[in-house]
């Protein structure tokens, strides 16, 4: 896990799990957007 997600996943209760999933989704969106922009012809 990237450092910010590792820190967020330590939040108490279910918050850590939820924020970790949201952060992973944000990273995925950024990566896919970057791939789409750079590979578009």
CHARMM internal coordinates of N, CA and C (Angstrom, degrees):
IC EDIT
DIST 1 N 1 CA 1.4588
DIST 1 CA 1 C 1.5187
ANGL 1 N 1 CA 1 C 109.68
DIST 1 C 2 N 1.3306
ANGL 1 CA 1 C 2 N 116.31
DIHE 1 N 1 CA 1 C 2 N 140.35
DIST 2 N 2 CA 1.4609
ANGL 1 C 2 N 2 CA 119.33
DIHE 1 CA 1 C 2 N 2 CA 173.50
DIST 2 CA 2 C 1.5322
ANGL 2 N 2 CA 2 C 109.83
DIHE 1 C 2 N 2 CA 2 C -63.33
DIST 2 C 3 N 1.3201
ANGL 2 CA 2 C 3 N 117.22
DIHE 2 N 2 CA 2 C 3 N 153.10
DIST 3 N 3 CA 1.4688
ANGL 2 C 3 N 3 CA 120.85
DIHE 2 CA 2 C 3 N 3 CA -175.24
DIST 3 CA 3 C 1.5276
ANGL 3 N 3 CA 3 C 116.05
DIHE 2 C 3 N 3 CA 3 C -51.20
DIST 3 C 4 N 1.3293
ANGL 3 CA 3 C 4 N 121.63
DIHE 3 N 3 CA 3 C 4 N -44.73
DIST 4 N 4 CA 1.4680
ANGL 3 C 4 N 4 CA 117.09
DIHE 3 CA 3 C 4 N 4 CA -178.87
DIST 4 CA 4 C 1.5356
ANGL 4 N 4 CA 4 C 112.42
DIHE 3 C 4 N 4 CA 4 C -62.60
DIST 4 C 5 N 1.3138
ANGL 4 CA 4 C 5 N 117.59
DIHE 4 N 4 CA 4 C 5 N -37.28
DIST 5 N 5 CA 1.4644
ANGL 4 C 5 N 5 CA 119.78
DIHE 4 CA 4 C 5 N 5 CA -179.05
DIST 5 CA 5 C 1.5187
ANGL 5 N 5 CA 5 C 111.32
DIHE 4 C 5 N 5 CA 5 C -70.48
DIST 5 C 6 N 1.3005
ANGL 5 CA 5 C 6 N 116.64
DIHE 5 N 5 CA 5 C 6 N -34.11
DIST 6 N 6 CA 1.4662
ANGL 5 C 6 N 6 CA 120.04
DIHE 5 CA 5 C 6 N 6 CA 177.90
DIST 6 CA 6 C 1.5255
ANGL 6 N 6 CA 6 C 109.97
DIHE 5 C 6 N 6 CA 6 C -62.93
DIST 6 C 7 N 1.3284
ANGL 6 CA 6 C 7 N 116.92
DIHE 6 N 6 CA 6 C 7 N -40.54
DIST 7 N 7 CA 1.4634
ANGL 6 C 7 N 7 CA 121.40
DIHE 6 CA 6 C 7 N 7 CA 179.87
DIST 7 CA 7 C 1.5285
ANGL 7 N 7 CA 7 C 110.73
DIHE 6 C 7 N 7 CA 7 C -69.83
DIST 7 C 8 N 1.3302
ANGL 7 CA 7 C 8 N 117.04
DIHE 7 N 7 CA 7 C 8 N -42.66
DIST 8 N 8 CA 1.4667
ANGL 7 C 8 N 8 CA 121.58
DIHE 7 CA 7 C 8 N 8 CA -177.42
DIST 8 CA 8 C 1.5238
ANGL 8 N 8 CA 8 C 110.92
DIHE 7 C 8 N 8 CA 8 C -66.35
DIST 8 C 9 N 1.3204
ANGL 8 CA 8 C 9 N 117.67
DIHE 8 N 8 CA 8 C 9 N -34.69
DIST 9 N 9 CA 1.4673
ANGL 8 C 9 N 9 CA 120.06
DIHE 8 CA 8 C 9 N 9 CA -176.76
DIST 9 CA 9 C 1.5249
ANGL 9 N 9 CA 9 C 112.21
DIHE 8 C 9 N 9 CA 9 C -67.11
DIST 9 C 10 N 1.3262
ANGL 9 CA 9 C 10 N 118.37
DIHE 9 N 9 CA 9 C 10 N -11.60
DIST 10 N 10 CA 1.4662
ANGL 9 C 10 N 10 CA 121.91
DIHE 9 CA 9 C 10 N 10 CA 178.55
DIST 10 CA 10 C 1.5243
ANGL 10 N 10 CA 10 C 112.91
DIHE 9 C 10 N 10 CA 10 C -86.91
DIST 10 C 11 N 1.3159
ANGL 10 CA 10 C 11 N 117.82
DIHE 10 N 10 CA 10 C 11 N 1.38
DIST 11 N 11 CA 1.4643
ANGL 10 C 11 N 11 CA 120.83
DIHE 10 CA 10 C 11 N 11 CA 179.14
DIST 11 CA 11 C 1.5301
ANGL 11 N 11 CA 11 C 109.23
DIHE 10 C 11 N 11 CA 11 C -61.26
DIST 11 C 12 N 1.3159
ANGL 11 CA 11 C 12 N 117.14
DIHE 11 N 11 CA 11 C 12 N 149.40
DIST 12 N 12 CA 1.4704
ANGL 11 C 12 N 12 CA 120.10
DIHE 11 CA 11 C 12 N 12 CA -175.64
DIST 12 CA 12 C 1.5295
ANGL 12 N 12 CA 12 C 113.42
DIHE 11 C 12 N 12 CA 12 C -69.47
DIST 12 C 13 N 1.3100
ANGL 12 CA 12 C 13 N 114.44
DIHE 12 N 12 CA 12 C 13 N 151.45
DIST 13 N 13 CA 1.4573
ANGL 12 C 13 N 13 CA 120.88
DIHE 12 CA 12 C 13 N 13 CA 175.70
DIST 13 CA 13 C 1.5181
ANGL 13 N 13 CA 13 C 112.59
DIHE 12 C 13 N 13 CA 13 C 66.37
DIST 13 C 14 N 1.2977
ANGL 13 CA 13 C 14 N 115.13
DIHE 13 N 13 CA 13 C 14 N -147.52
DIST 14 N 14 CA 1.4580
ANGL 13 C 14 N 14 CA 120.76
DIHE 13 CA 13 C 14 N 14 CA -179.99
DIST 14 CA 14 C 1.5128
ANGL 14 N 14 CA 14 C 113.69
DIHE 13 C 14 N 14 CA 14 C -79.04
DIST 14 C 15 N 1.3312
ANGL 14 CA 14 C 15 N 116.90
DIHE 14 N 14 CA 14 C 15 N -8.15
DIST 15 N 15 CA 1.4693
ANGL 14 C 15 N 15 CA 120.34
DIHE 14 CA 14 C 15 N 15 CA -179.20
DIST 15 CA 15 C 1.5184
ANGL 15 N 15 CA 15 C 111.79
DIHE 14 C 15 N 15 CA 15 C -61.11
DIST 15 C 16 N 1.3106
ANGL 15 CA 15 C 16 N 117.33
DIHE 15 N 15 CA 15 C 16 N -40.63
DIST 16 N 16 CA 1.4597
ANGL 15 C 16 N 16 CA 120.36
DIHE 15 CA 15 C 16 N 16 CA -178.68
DIST 16 CA 16 C 1.5099
ANGL 16 N 16 CA 16 C 112.08
DIHE 15 C 16 N 16 CA 16 C -61.76
DIST 16 C 17 N 1.3088
ANGL 16 CA 16 C 17 N 116.11
DIHE 16 N 16 CA 16 C 17 N -43.27
DIST 17 N 17 CA 1.4651
ANGL 16 C 17 N 17 CA 120.43
DIHE 16 CA 16 C 17 N 17 CA 179.94
DIST 17 CA 17 C 1.5222
ANGL 17 N 17 CA 17 C 110.28
DIHE 16 C 17 N 17 CA 17 C -65.82
DIST 17 C 18 N 1.3241
ANGL 17 CA 17 C 18 N 116.07
DIHE 17 N 17 CA 17 C 18 N -44.94
DIST 18 N 18 CA 1.4554
ANGL 17 C 18 N 18 CA 120.19
DIHE 17 CA 17 C 18 N 18 CA -178.22
DIST 18 CA 18 C 1.5313
ANGL 18 N 18 CA 18 C 111.29
DIHE 17 C 18 N 18 CA 18 C -64.87
DIST 18 C 19 N 1.3271
ANGL 18 CA 18 C 19 N 116.97
DIHE 18 N 18 CA 18 C 19 N -46.26
DIST 19 N 19 CA 1.4633
ANGL 18 C 19 N 19 CA 120.21
DIHE 18 CA 18 C 19 N 19 CA -179.51
DIST 19 CA 19 C 1.5216
ANGL 19 N 19 CA 19 C 111.38
DIHE 18 C 19 N 19 CA 19 C -67.76
DIST 19 C 20 N 1.3185
ANGL 19 CA 19 C 20 N 117.40
DIHE 19 N 19 CA 19 C 20 N -33.76
DIST 20 N 20 CA 1.4545
ANGL 19 C 20 N 20 CA 121.18
DIHE 19 CA 19 C 20 N 20 CA 176.73
DIST 20 CA 20 C 1.5299
ANGL 20 N 20 CA 20 C 110.09
DIHE 19 C 20 N 20 CA 20 C -63.53
DIST 20 C 21 N 1.3169
ANGL 20 CA 20 C 21 N 117.11
DIHE 20 N 20 CA 20 C 21 N -43.66
DIST 21 N 21 CA 1.4637
ANGL 20 C 21 N 21 CA 120.93
DIHE 20 CA 20 C 21 N 21 CA 178.42
DIST 21 CA 21 C 1.5242
ANGL 21 N 21 CA 21 C 111.58
DIHE 20 C 21 N 21 CA 21 C -65.11
DIST 21 C 22 N 1.3247
ANGL 21 CA 21 C 22 N 116.77
DIHE 21 N 21 CA 21 C 22 N -41.53
DIST 22 N 22 CA 1.4670
ANGL 21 C 22 N 22 CA 119.61
DIHE 21 CA 21 C 22 N 22 CA 178.31
DIST 22 CA 22 C 1.5295
ANGL 22 N 22 CA 22 C 111.28
DIHE 21 C 22 N 22 CA 22 C -64.99
DIST 22 C 23 N 1.3299
ANGL 22 CA 22 C 23 N 116.27
DIHE 22 N 22 CA 22 C 23 N -40.17
DIST 23 N 23 CA 1.4595
ANGL 22 C 23 N 23 CA 119.83
DIHE 22 CA 22 C 23 N 23 CA 177.90
DIST 23 CA 23 C 1.5168
ANGL 23 N 23 CA 23 C 111.93
DIHE 22 C 23 N 23 CA 23 C -65.29
DIST 23 C 24 N 1.3253
ANGL 23 CA 23 C 24 N 116.84
DIHE 23 N 23 CA 23 C 24 N -40.63
DIST 24 N 24 CA 1.4645
ANGL 23 C 24 N 24 CA 120.38
DIHE 23 CA 23 C 24 N 24 CA 177.68
DIST 24 CA 24 C 1.5256
ANGL 24 N 24 CA 24 C 110.42
DIHE 23 C 24 N 24 CA 24 C -63.61
DIST 24 C 25 N 1.3234
ANGL 24 CA 24 C 25 N 116.76
DIHE 24 N 24 CA 24 C 25 N -38.80
DIST 25 N 25 CA 1.4625
ANGL 24 C 25 N 25 CA 120.24
DIHE 24 CA 24 C 25 N 25 CA 177.43
DIST 25 CA 25 C 1.5293
ANGL 25 N 25 CA 25 C 110.76
DIHE 24 C 25 N 25 CA 25 C -64.87
DIST 25 C 26 N 1.3207
ANGL 25 CA 25 C 26 N 116.98
DIHE 25 N 25 CA 25 C 26 N -40.10
DIST 26 N 26 CA 1.4670
ANGL 25 C 26 N 26 CA 120.42
DIHE 25 CA 25 C 26 N 26 CA 178.92
DIST 26 CA 26 C 1.5267
ANGL 26 N 26 CA 26 C 110.94
DIHE 25 C 26 N 26 CA 26 C -64.16
DIST 26 C 27 N 1.3397
ANGL 26 CA 26 C 27 N 116.99
DIHE 26 N 26 CA 26 C 27 N -43.01
DIST 27 N 27 CA 1.4622
ANGL 26 C 27 N 27 CA 119.98
DIHE 26 CA 26 C 27 N 27 CA 176.81
DIST 27 CA 27 C 1.5256
ANGL 27 N 27 CA 27 C 110.82
DIHE 26 C 27 N 27 CA 27 C -61.43
DIST 27 C 28 N 1.3177
ANGL 27 CA 27 C 28 N 117.11
DIHE 27 N 27 CA 27 C 28 N -41.61
DIST 28 N 28 CA 1.4596
ANGL 27 C 28 N 28 CA 121.21
DIHE 27 CA 27 C 28 N 28 CA 179.87
DIST 28 CA 28 C 1.5172
ANGL 28 N 28 CA 28 C 111.17
DIHE 27 C 28 N 28 CA 28 C -63.34
DIST 28 C 29 N 1.3259
ANGL 28 CA 28 C 29 N 116.78
DIHE 28 N 28 CA 28 C 29 N -43.39
DIST 29 N 29 CA 1.4645
ANGL 28 C 29 N 29 CA 120.43
DIHE 28 CA 28 C 29 N 29 CA 178.53
DIST 29 CA 29 C 1.5224
ANGL 29 N 29 CA 29 C 110.56
DIHE 28 C 29 N 29 CA 29 C -61.44
DIST 29 C 30 N 1.3301
ANGL 29 CA 29 C 30 N 116.97
DIHE 29 N 29 CA 29 C 30 N -44.56
DIST 30 N 30 CA 1.4688
ANGL 29 C 30 N 30 CA 120.07
DIHE 29 CA 29 C 30 N 30 CA 179.97
DIST 30 CA 30 C 1.5203
ANGL 30 N 30 CA 30 C 111.62
DIHE 29 C 30 N 30 CA 30 C -62.93
DIST 30 C 31 N 1.3134
ANGL 30 CA 30 C 31 N 117.41
DIHE 30 N 30 CA 30 C 31 N -42.39
DIST 31 N 31 CA 1.4650
ANGL 30 C 31 N 31 CA 121.02
DIHE 30 CA 30 C 31 N 31 CA -179.85
DIST 31 CA 31 C 1.5255
ANGL 31 N 31 CA 31 C 110.55
DIHE 30 C 31 N 31 CA 31 C -65.54
DIST 31 C 32 N 1.3339
ANGL 31 CA 31 C 32 N 117.47
DIHE 31 N 31 CA 31 C 32 N -47.02
DIST 32 N 32 CA 1.4600
ANGL 31 C 32 N 32 CA 120.17
DIHE 31 CA 31 C 32 N 32 CA -179.97
DIST 32 CA 32 C 1.5254
ANGL 32 N 32 CA 32 C 111.57
DIHE 31 C 32 N 32 CA 32 C -64.83
DIST 32 C 33 N 1.3205
ANGL 32 CA 32 C 33 N 117.47
DIHE 32 N 32 CA 32 C 33 N -38.38
DIST 33 N 33 CA 1.4602
ANGL 32 C 33 N 33 CA 120.49
DIHE 32 CA 32 C 33 N 33 CA 177.09
DIST 33 CA 33 C 1.5258
ANGL 33 N 33 CA 33 C 110.42
DIHE 32 C 33 N 33 CA 33 C -64.05
DIST 33 C 34 N 1.3245
ANGL 33 CA 33 C 34 N 115.89
DIHE 33 N 33 CA 33 C 34 N -43.92
DIST 34 N 34 CA 1.4609
ANGL 33 C 34 N 34 CA 119.71
DIHE 33 CA 33 C 34 N 34 CA 178.09
DIST 34 CA 34 C 1.5157
ANGL 34 N 34 CA 34 C 112.18
DIHE 33 C 34 N 34 CA 34 C -61.19
DIST 34 C 35 N 1.3246
ANGL 34 CA 34 C 35 N 116.93
DIHE 34 N 34 CA 34 C 35 N -41.61
DIST 35 N 35 CA 1.4648
ANGL 34 C 35 N 35 CA 120.29
DIHE 34 CA 34 C 35 N 35 CA 177.42
DIST 35 CA 35 C 1.5224
ANGL 35 N 35 CA 35 C 111.34
DIHE 34 C 35 N 35 CA 35 C -65.59
DIST 35 C 36 N 1.3181
ANGL 35 CA 35 C 36 N 117.37
DIHE 35 N 35 CA 35 C 36 N -40.36
DIST 36 N 36 CA 1.4617
ANGL 35 C 36 N 36 CA 120.75
DIHE 35 CA 35 C 36 N 36 CA 179.78
DIST 36 CA 36 C 1.5243
ANGL 36 N 36 CA 36 C 111.24
DIHE 35 C 36 N 36 CA 36 C -65.16
DIST 36 C 37 N 1.3113
ANGL 36 CA 36 C 37 N 116.98
DIHE 36 N 36 CA 36 C 37 N -40.99
DIST 37 N 37 CA 1.4647
ANGL 36 C 37 N 37 CA 120.75
DIHE 36 CA 36 C 37 N 37 CA -178.54
DIST 37 CA 37 C 1.5258
ANGL 37 N 37 CA 37 C 110.99
DIHE 36 C 37 N 37 CA 37 C -69.42
DIST 37 C 38 N 1.3226
ANGL 37 CA 37 C 38 N 116.96
DIHE 37 N 37 CA 37 C 38 N -41.78
DIST 38 N 38 CA 1.4606
ANGL 37 C 38 N 38 CA 119.42
DIHE 37 CA 37 C 38 N 38 CA -176.20
DIST 38 CA 38 C 1.5195
ANGL 38 N 38 CA 38 C 113.16
DIHE 37 C 38 N 38 CA 38 C -79.80
DIST 38 C 39 N 1.3219
ANGL 38 CA 38 C 39 N 118.86
DIHE 38 N 38 CA 38 C 39 N -21.31
DIST 39 N 39 CA 1.4631
ANGL 38 C 39 N 39 CA 119.91
DIHE 38 CA 38 C 39 N 39 CA -178.22
DIST 39 CA 39 C 1.5230
ANGL 39 N 39 CA 39 C 112.54
DIHE 38 C 39 N 39 CA 39 C -102.32
DIST 39 C 40 N 1.3196
ANGL 39 CA 39 C 40 N 117.62
DIHE 39 N 39 CA 39 C 40 N -1.20
DIST 40 N 40 CA 1.4644
ANGL 39 C 40 N 40 CA 120.99
DIHE 39 CA 39 C 40 N 40 CA 179.75
DIST 40 CA 40 C 1.5163
ANGL 40 N 40 CA 40 C 109.61
DIHE 39 C 40 N 40 CA 40 C -71.93
DIST 40 C 41 N 1.3270
ANGL 40 CA 40 C 41 N 115.30
DIHE 40 N 40 CA 40 C 41 N 132.19
DIST 41 N 41 CA 1.4770
ANGL 40 C 41 N 41 CA 119.12
DIHE 40 CA 40 C 41 N 41 CA -179.15
DIST 41 CA 41 C 1.5064
ANGL 41 N 41 CA 41 C 111.17
DIHE 40 C 41 N 41 CA 41 C -108.13
END
COOR INIT
IC SEED 1 N 1 CA 1 C
IC BUILD
